[in-house]
Amino acid sequence: MSATLSNPDLADAKSDVLITAFLAAILATSVFFWAFPEVDLIVSGWFYSPGDGFVLSGNSNLLWLRNSSIWVMTAVVLGILARVLWDFLNAGLTWSQLRTPIWLLSGLALGPGLLVNGLLKEQWGRPRPSEIDVFGGDAVHQMVWAISDWCDGNCSFVSGEASSAAWLVAVALVAPQPIRLAATATTILYAGSLSVSRIAFGGHFLSDVVLAWLICGLTFAALYRLIPDSHTCRYPRSCVSTQRHPRLGD
């Protein structure tokens, strides 16, 4: 998705295609893991050693990678807010300047925040790989979307850190044009490594990670479609005036 699109109808069409693609991908992924639940066990088994557990969960480099995510997320959010404040103090703000920050911050709150950590991880009850009997625990493996009572909270389905990683990629995709390609490539590498580490630690199944990315991708695409742009106020009462707000001191 481009940060700015000169043709609102084209922007809507692109968003609609993305929404449809994410819905189809979520359905296809879910059907795949329903049909082949052993794939989750096979992939997690790559990182499991009988008697030693998920040995990479104690790897200092991977622990540093995981712990870095909260600082990266905080820095990015503060950077977005700082840019909004800078624009307001120096030149005033138009809706076109506010639209992307609103999209990013609302996407973070709704996707990783409400849907993933607030709803799915708390209500679906899927035990983590390290908690199931196949890998030395007591719980029974549950398939994707199956609601169970094997986990009381902060459960495996879906991955919170993978959903946050997906949001970082969304931020990179709307970075300034001169750095967008490099930012996106770097962020995908970081976000992908962070997501894979959750599987290596025995904290999540492959399906938890893949569906976290897809669910958040759908959320971001839907919000991008719903938030009105500055070219056409599709929802007049909700549109902010495109006139600049006066600068402080004017």
C-alpha positions in Angstrom: 0.0 0.0 0.0 1.3 3.4 -0.9 1.5 6.2 1.6 -0.3 8.5 -0.8 -2.4 7.8 -3.8 -3.6 10.5 -6.2 -6.6 8.6 -7.4 -9.1 7.8 -4.5 -11.0 5.2 -6.6 -7.7 3.4 -7.4 -6.7 3.5 -3.8 -10.1 1.9 -2.8 -9.7 -0.7 -5.5 -6.2 -1.7 -4.2 -7.5 -1.9 -0.7 -10.4 -4.1 -1.7 -8.0 -6.4 -3.5 -5.8 -6.6 -0.4 -8.8 -7.3 1.9 -10.0 -10.1 -0.4 -6.5 -11.5 -0.6 -6.0 -11.5 3.1 -9.5 -13.1 3.7 -8.7 -15.8 1.2 -5.2 -16.4 2.7 -6.7 -16.7 6.2 -9.3 -19.2 5.0 -6.7 -21.2 3.0 -4.2 -21.3 5.8 -6.9 -22.4 8.3 -8.1 -25.2 6.0 -4.5 -26.3 5.5 -3.8 -26.6 9.2 -7.1 -28.2 9.8 -6.4 -30.8 7.2 -2.7 -31.3 8.2 -2.4 -30.5 12.0 0.7 -32.6 12.1 2.6 -29.8 10.3 2.5 -27.7 13.4 4.0 -30.6 15.4 6.6 -31.3 12.8 7.9 -27.7 12.6 8.0 -27.3 16.4 9.7 -30.7 16.6 12.6 -29.3 14.7 13.5 -27.1 17.7 12.7 -29.7 20.4 15.2 -32.1 22.0 13.9 -34.9 24.2 15.1 -34.4 27.7 16.4 -30.8 27.0 13.2 -29.2 25.7 13.3 -26.2 23.4 17.0 -25.6 23.8 17.1 -22.3 21.8 14.8 -20.7 24.4 18.0 -20.1 26.4 20.0 -18.7 23.5 21.3 -15.3 24.6 21.2 -13.8 21.0 17.6 -14.9 20.5 16.6 -13.7 23.9 18.2 -10.3 23.0 16.2 -10.3 19.8 13.0 -11.0 21.6 13.6 -8.4 24.3 14.5 -5.8 21.7 11.0 -5.9 20.2 9.4 -3.8 23.0 12.0 -1.2 22.7 11.7 -1.1 18.9 7.9 -0.9 19.1 8.1 1.9 21.7 10.7 3.9 19.6 8.5 3.6 16.5 5.3 4.7 18.2 7.2 7.7 19.8 8.7 8.5 16.4 5.2 8.6 14.8 3.9 10.9 17.6 7.0 13.1 17.4 6.5 13.5 13.7 2.9 14.6 14.2 3.9 17.1 16.8 6.8 18.4 14.6 4.4 19.0 11.7 1.9 20.7 13.9 4.4 23.1 15.5 6.1 23.9 12.3 3.5 24.0 9.5 0.2 23.0 10.9 -1.5 19.8 10.0 -3.7 18.7 7.2 -5.8 15.5 7.1 -3.5 14.0 4.6 -0.7 14.3 7.1 -2.8 12.9 9.9 -4.3 10.0 8.0 -1.2 7.7 8.0 -0.4 8.2 11.7 -4.0 7.5 12.5 -4.0 4.4 10.3 -0.8 3.1 11.9 -1.8 3.8 15.5 -5.3 2.5 15.2 -4.0 -0.6 13.4 -1.7 -1.3 16.3 -4.4 -0.8 18.8 -7.0 -2.9 17.0 -4.8 -5.6 15.5 -2.1 -6.7 17.9 -3.9 -5.0 20.8 -7.6 -5.8 20.7 -8.0 -8.7 18.3 -4.8 -10.7 19.1 -3.9 -10.0 22.7 -7.3 -9.0 23.9 -9.5 -11.6 22.2 -7.8 -14.5 20.6 -4.9 -15.1 23.0 -7.2 -14.7 26.0 -10.3 -16.6 24.8 -9.3 -19.4 22.5 -7.3 -21.5 25.1 -4.7 -23.1 22.8 -1.8 -24.4 24.8 1.7 -23.5 23.7 4.0 -26.1 22.2 6.1 -26.3 25.3 3.0 -27.1 27.3 1.6 -30.1 25.3 2.4 -33.7 26.0 4.2 -34.2 22.7 6.9 -31.9 23.9 7.0 -32.9 27.6 4.0 -30.9 28.9 0.6 -32.0 30.2 -1.8 -30.4 27.8 -3.3 -31.8 24.6 -2.5 -30.3 21.3 -5.4 -28.2 19.9 -5.9 -27.3 16.2 -6.2 -23.7 14.9 -9.5 -21.9 15.9 -10.4 -24.7 18.3 -11.6 -23.2 21.6 -10.4 -25.2 24.6 -9.8 -25.0 28.3 -6.2 -26.2 28.2 -5.0 -22.7 28.7 -6.4 -20.0 30.9 -4.9 -16.9 29.4 -2.0 -15.5 27.3 -2.3 -18.6 25.2 -0.7 -19.8 22.0 -3.3 -18.8 19.4 -2.2 -16.4 17.8 1.2 -15.0 18.3 1.2 -11.5 19.9 4.8 -10.8 18.9 4.3 -11.9 15.4 1.3 -9.6 15.1 3.4 -6.7 16.4 6.1 -7.7 13.9 3.5 -7.5 11.1 2.7 -3.9 12.2 6.3 -2.9 12.0 6.3 -4.0 8.3 3.2 -1.9 7.8 5.1 1.1 9.2 8.0 0.4 6.8 5.7 0.2 3.8 4.6 3.9 4.3 8.1 5.2 5.1 9.4 8.1 3.1 10.0 7.0 -0.5 13.8 7.4 -0.5 14.2 4.9 2.3 11.0 2.8 1.8 12.6 -0.2 0.0 15.6 -0.4 2.5 13.3 0.1 5.5 10.9 -2.6 4.3 13.6 -5.1 3.5 15.3 -4.6 6.9 12.0 -4.7 8.8 10.9 -7.9 7.1 14.2 -9.5 8.1 13.8 -8.3 11.7 10.1 -9.2 11.9 10.6 -12.6 10.3 13.4 -13.5 12.7 11.4 -12.4 15.7 8.5 -14.5 14.5 10.6 -17.6 13.9 12.2 -17.2 17.3 8.8 -17.7 18.9 8.5 -21.1 17.3 12.1 -21.9 18.2 11.4 -21.1 21.8 8.4 -23.4 22.0 6.1 -20.4 22.5 4.0 -20.7 19.4 3.2 -23.0 16.6 3.8 -22.2 12.9 0.1 -21.7 12.4 0.0 -19.1 15.3 2.6 -17.0 13.6 1.3 -17.2 10.0 -2.3 -16.5 11.1 -1.1 -13.6 13.3 0.5 -12.0 10.3 -2.6 -12.6 8.1 -5.1 -11.4 10.6 -3.2 -8.2 11.2 -2.7 -7.7 7.5 -6.5 -7.9 7.1 -7.0 -5.5 9.9 -4.5 -3.0 8.4 -6.0 -3.3 4.9 -9.6 -2.8 6.2 -8.6 0.3 8.2 -6.8 1.7 5.2 -10.0 1.3 3.3 -12.3 2.8 6.0 -10.2 5.9 7.0 -11.2 8.7 4.5 -8.5 10.4 2.5 -8.1 14.1 1.8 -9.2 13.9 -1.8 -12.7 12.7 -1.3 -14.6 12.8 1.9 -16.6 9.6 1.5 -17.9 10.1 5.0 -18.4 13.8 5.3 -19.2 14.0 9.0 -16.1 12.1 9.9 -13.7 14.0 7.7 -11.4 16.6 9.1 -11.0 19.8 7.2 -8.1 19.7 4.8 -7.3 23.3 5.8 -4.2 23.7 7.8 -4.6 24.2 11.5 -3.0 27.4 12.7 0.5 27.0 14.1 1.2 27.9 17.7 1.9 31.6 17.9 0.0 32.6 14.7 
